Amino acid sequence: MRKPRDFDAELKALGDKARNLKGRKVQQLGELVIATGADALSTDELAGALIVLAETKEAGRREAWAKRGAAFFQGRPRRNASAAGRNASGASVQPDGAQPASGRKGAA
């Protein structure tokens, strides 16, 4: 005769494992925010950007973002500032996240 399984103990172990995985996921997301420099954004800006990303259905745009993300993780140098420094609306963004001064065009 086989020994009966302790389902309660197995369920508890699975619950503990799920909690640990969720905790690691949150920690890794935080590390990603810091590594990309997105920690310089306000929480409202970061949340808004993530919402736009999640709502975007354009395959080409999502593929371009995926390629940039893959390049980031592979440690490739980023594209030059004139190409990479443009956000979705076409406005220029400085590499350090600062916006250009409104009265000074082309000054960098």
N, C-alpha and C positions, 0 to 999 in steps of 0.2 A: 504494500500500500504506500502511495506517495504521501509525502509531507504536504499538508495544506498550505496554500500561499497566503501571505499576510497582505491582503489587498489594501488595508488602511495604511500600512507602512509604505507600500509602493506608491500609493497616491500622495502621501506626504512627501516622499522623496522627489516625485515628479513636480509637485508644487514648489518645493524648495529650488529645484533645478530651473524651473520657469522663472521664478523671482530673480535668481542669479543672472540668468540670460537677459532679462529685461533691464536689470541694473547695469550690466555691461554695455548693453545697447545705448542706454542713456549716457553713460560715461564716454563711449566712443563718439557719439554725436557731439557732445561737448568738446571733445578733443578736436574733432573735425572743424567745428566752428572756429576754434582758436587757431588751428593750423592754416586755415584759409584766410585768416585776417578778418573774418566776419564778426568777431567779437567787438570790433570797433563800431559796428552798427548798433543803433538802439534796438531794443526788443521789438518795437513796433515795426521798424524798417525790416528787420530780419524776418519777422513773421509774415509781413506783406510780401516780401520776395519769395518766401517759401510757398505761400498760397498761390502766387502767380505761377510758379513752377509746377505745382501740383495740378493746377487748373488748365495748363497749356496742353492742347491736344495736337499741335502741329508737330508732326513726326520729324521734320527737318530741323526744327529748332531744338527739340529734345535730343536728337542725335548729336547736334553740335555741342550741346551742354555735356552730353555723355563723353564725347571725345575730349573735351577740355578737362573733365574730371579724371578720365583715365590718364591723360598726360600729367596731371597734377600728382597722381599717385605713383607714376613711373618716374617722377622727378625731372621730367623734361623742362627746359627753360620755357617760360611763358612767352607768348607772341609779343611783338613789340607793342608799345603803349598806344600807338595810333590805331591798331587793329583790336587789341585786347581791351583797351580802355573805353570802349563804347558799350553802353548798356542797351537794353532792348528798345528804349525810346530814341536811341541815337545820340544822346547827350554824352559828352566827353566826361570821363571820370579820371581823376588823378590816381596814379598807382598806389599812393598811401591812403586812398579813400577820401581825400579832401576834394571838395568841389572847386573848380577854378573861380577866381575872383570875377564878379560880374562886369566890372569895368575894364578888365584887362584881357583882351582877346589874344590868343596865341602865345601868351607868356607862360613859359614852363621852366 
